[in-house]
Amino acid sequence: MAKSWATLGVDLHLEPTGPGLRRGLTDALREAVRTGRLAPGTRLPSSRSLATDLGIARNTVADAYADLVAEGWLTARQGSGTRVAARAVSRPAAPAPRSRTVDRPAYDLIPGTPDLAFFPRAEWLKAARRALTTAPHQALDYGDPRGRIELRTALADYLARARGVRTDPERILVCAGISHGLRILGAALRARGARTVAVESYGLYVHWDLLAEAGLRTVPLPFDERGTDPGELTDEDAVLFTPAHQFPMGGTLHRDRRAAAVDWARRTGGLLVEDDYDGEFRYDRQPVGALQGLDPDHVVYAGTASKSLAPGLRLAWLVLPPDLAREAAKAKGHIDSCGALDQLTLAEFLTSGAYDRHVRAARLRYRRRRDALVAELARRAPQVAATGIAAGLHVVLRLPPGTEQATLRAAAWQGLAVHGLHRYRHPEATVEPHDALVVGYGTPTDSAWAGTLDALCAALPESTEP
């Protein structure tokens, strides 16, 4: 049995050199203090503990400590142990800071991120404590590649209640963000022999690139005021779209087109991939249920905590048809790549009701922010139409024809980070391009919101009407 003193103290890396152990140890300690590797106030291991670690006699360590105390490098007080003395030390020169060619913008309206200052730290900490206290020891092992059963069970219950998803824990795959989920799906589809995925005319190029990396070609579908048109689907293997709240245009897929997409999947055996990236946030309409509820055998439901909580959690999920669940788990790998503790915490957050309370509070907060944005635009920039405002964390501001690039330059001059609509247009899309800004109003903190609105309104073009 180990002595109690063997578990006390701190680890200290030393390499005594020289003609004798005592002198070598003294020189090594002095050099560590002189160069700043041992900072002033650092408590050193006891002489007995350090002697055991180095495999030398305790008296040798005690004598070295005494020498350095006498020289003023160390201090020794009863009850306080041996510490590095407070004195000026020379530290390695810090590297010169790299010059920045582009200043960080003062205001951020890039879509895709919530207000991180609103993250529920206290409630999350409570959930983490409860989850860690009750977690079995096995939860800290490598784990099921599909994710912790506690989280998959909690997600199945929550998604059924809040989004109308029909599933069970065995068909849910936890992944490290939607991009990770698309990598998994792309690999599973390619393994099936798939070659083409239909996408929306407007969307995220990052998602298109991920599918391309998997060896899949993306082809854009037509788009109009009723949303993405599945009428031209033929022999594509899958469709990736955002039916509840189209990104970035902001509309909801018309019910006739929802039905048409499901009919195509049933008729051809194709797969519908539903990205429900911000389904919790709706303001002026009743919630639209998940498309997956219409046909769980042909729809993959993809959800994430990145908008409702924070992207840094790296937690998302895929709800898969039965015949694809095993293949997707295989494509993900044999070891769960998502942190077990965060999964357990989110499971507790969901089952305790804390997630619902947070989402309701966030919904009210973002609605007020959206209302302030729309009101300010109506007052100061009536020539700009705000569309896609019924849900989500962004709006599209329609600009006068030919003014998008000039508006982006004006925004940069105002210290404002914002994206133009052209950034989200598929390179093969045939829809008529529009000049617009995609404004993410979830990102700024409350303290920065007034300044952000001022910068946005100052960057918008003036009316071209006489």
Secondary structure, DSSP 8 states (H G I E B T S, - for coil): ---GGGG-S--------SSSHHHHHHHHHHHHHHTTSS-TT-B---HHHHHHHHTS-HHHHHHHHHHHHHHTSEEEETTTEEEE----------------SS---SEE--TT---GGG--HHHHHHHHHHHHHH--GGGGSS--TT--HHHHHHHHHHHHHHH-----GGGEEEESSHHHHHHHHHHHHHHTT--EEEEESBS-HHHHHHHHHTT-EEEEE-EETTEE-GGG--S-SEEEE-SSS-TTT-----HHHHHHHHHHHHHH--EEEEE-TTTT-BSSS-----GGGG-TTTEEEEEESTTTT-GGG--EEEE--HHHHHHHHHHH-SS--S-HHHHHHHHHHHHTTHHHHHHHHHHHHHHHHHHHHHHHHHHH-TTSEEES-SBSSEEEEE--TT-HHHHHHHHHHTTEE-EEGGGGB-TT--S----EEEEE-SSS-HHHHHHHHHHHHHHS------
